[in-house]
Structure formats: structure tokens, C-alpha cells
Amino acid sequence: MGEKTVEYARLAAAAVADKKAKDIVMLDIRGLSVIADYFVLCSGNSTTQVQAIAKAVKEKMGQKGITVKGMEGYDEAKWVLIDCGDVVVHVFREEEREFYNLDRIWSDAHELSIV
């Protein structure tokens, strides 16, 4: 499942890139957490862009038969969490990304290349 899971994370990263997300980071959190194997973090300029990015992830994952187990924060669109099982995508407005600073919190994780 490991190689397939990293491909799911790359698929999510491609979906956010298609919507012009900024500061896209893919973290390998295996061994650091039981929550998931990979996090994809990105930022949008506005609530509208955050929603567009989140919607694109859900659609792209669905097209590949990957179940999105849940999506939280879509209506407020300040921080949208998309649960794809072993891959969790975090789409932030820039202000919330700076405030919550998951990049620092998960700094022990290995950052992976998007491509």
C-alpha cells in the first residue's frame, strides 16, 4: 500500500497545483503519527480559492476511485481538511497557514518531491 499511498498524495498535490495553490508541501509522516501516512499542505489567496482547491482535490480523488472520507471547514474556507484515509490534505488561507504553522509542527517529517 505504501507506493500506492504516495501516489495518492502526489495526485492530491497535482490537484492543488492545478488550482494555483501556493507553497505546496508534501510531508511523509509515517512513523511520526498514526493519523495518516502523508500530509499535503498548501495555501490559497482567498476563501474562494481555498474552496476551489478543496473541491478540485475531492473531484480528482473521486475520479481515481479514492474515497474522500470527510471534508471539514469548507464553508468557512479558512482551513479545509480533506481526509482521504492515509493522505490528509490541508488547504489554508495564507493567514491561517501562518498562524497554525503546521510546517513547523511537523518539521520532523520528511518533505517529499511533488513530482
VMD Tcl script that draws the C-alpha trace (Angstrom):
set ca {
  {0.00 0.00 0.00}
  {2.95 2.37 0.63}
  {3.81 3.09 -3.00}
  {0.15 3.49 -3.89}
  {-0.39 5.85 -0.97}
  {2.46 8.15 -2.02}
  {0.90 8.26 -5.49}
  {-2.40 9.33 -3.89}
  {-0.54 12.12 -2.10}
  {1.07 13.20 -5.39}
  {-2.35 13.13 -7.07}
  {-3.71 15.44 -4.35}
  {-0.66 17.71 -4.75}
  {-1.28 17.85 -8.52}
  {-4.93 18.77 -7.91}
  {-3.98 21.70 -5.67}
  {-1.31 22.81 -8.14}
  {-3.92 22.82 -10.93}
  {-5.83 25.45 -8.93}
  {-2.72 27.59 -8.44}
  {-2.28 26.82 -4.73}
  {0.81 28.37 -3.18}
  {3.57 26.87 -1.03}
  {2.64 23.24 -1.72}
  {4.38 20.84 0.65}
  {4.07 17.06 0.81}
  {5.17 15.51 4.10}
  {5.86 11.86 4.88}
  {4.58 11.48 8.44}
  {4.84 7.69 8.62}
  {6.42 6.77 11.93}
  {5.51 10.15 13.42}
  {1.75 9.73 13.57}
  {-0.99 7.14 13.25}
  {-3.31 9.79 11.76}
  {-2.08 9.29 8.19}
  {0.99 8.46 6.13}
  {1.16 11.74 4.19}
  {0.08 15.33 4.60}
  {-0.28 17.72 1.68}
  {-0.22 21.36 2.79}
  {-0.99 24.36 0.61}
  {-2.30 27.90 0.69}
  {-4.88 29.90 -1.21}
  {-5.17 33.67 -1.52}
  {-8.86 33.89 -0.64}
  {-11.74 31.83 0.73}
  {-12.99 31.40 -2.84}
  {-9.66 29.94 -3.95}
  {-9.46 27.71 -0.86}
  {-12.88 26.28 -1.73}
  {-11.89 25.80 -5.37}
  {-8.72 23.96 -4.33}
  {-10.61 21.72 -1.89}
  {-13.28 20.93 -4.48}
  {-10.60 20.06 -7.05}
  {-8.95 17.62 -4.63}
  {-12.26 15.91 -3.90}
  {-13.10 15.65 -7.61}
  {-9.67 14.41 -8.70}
  {-9.53 11.79 -5.94}
  {-13.05 10.64 -6.81}
  {-12.15 10.31 -10.48}
  {-9.41 7.86 -9.47}
  {-11.74 5.89 -7.18}
  {-10.16 7.21 -3.99}
  {-12.73 7.77 -1.27}
  {-12.75 11.13 0.47}
  {-13.80 10.13 3.97}
  {-14.56 13.65 5.08}
  {-14.04 17.33 4.48}
  {-14.08 19.86 7.31}
  {-14.03 23.64 7.17}
  {-15.25 24.03 3.58}
  {-17.97 26.59 4.32}
  {-15.69 28.93 6.28}
  {-12.79 28.20 3.91}
  {-10.06 29.36 6.24}
  {-8.60 25.89 6.79}
  {-10.11 22.97 4.91}
  {-9.05 19.49 5.96}
  {-9.68 16.74 3.41}
  {-9.44 13.21 4.80}
  {-8.50 10.70 2.10}
  {-7.55 7.96 4.56}
  {-3.78 7.61 4.56}
  {-3.47 11.02 2.89}
  {-4.75 14.20 4.56}
  {-4.82 17.44 2.61}
  {-4.76 20.78 4.44}
  {-5.82 23.81 2.38}
  {-5.27 27.09 4.22}
  {-5.85 30.73 3.63}
  {-2.43 32.33 3.95}
  {-3.21 33.93 7.33}
  {-4.32 30.64 8.89}
  {-1.32 28.80 7.47}
  {1.00 31.27 9.17}
  {-0.97 31.16 12.43}
  {-1.25 27.36 12.78}
  {2.19 26.74 11.27}
  {1.80 23.01 10.61}
  {5.03 23.18 8.62}
  {6.89 23.84 11.89}
  {4.81 21.45 13.99}
  {5.58 18.60 11.57}
  {9.18 19.70 10.91}
  {10.43 16.21 11.84}
  {8.60 14.81 8.81}
  {10.46 14.15 5.60}
  {9.44 16.55 2.83}
  {8.87 14.78 -0.47}
  {9.16 15.98 -4.02}
  {5.78 16.70 -5.58}
  {6.73 15.14 -8.94}
}
mol new
graphics top color blue
foreach p $ca { graphics top sphere $p radius 0.5 }
foreach p [lrange $ca 0 end-1] q [lrange $ca 1 end] { graphics top cylinder $p $q radius 0.2 }
display resetview
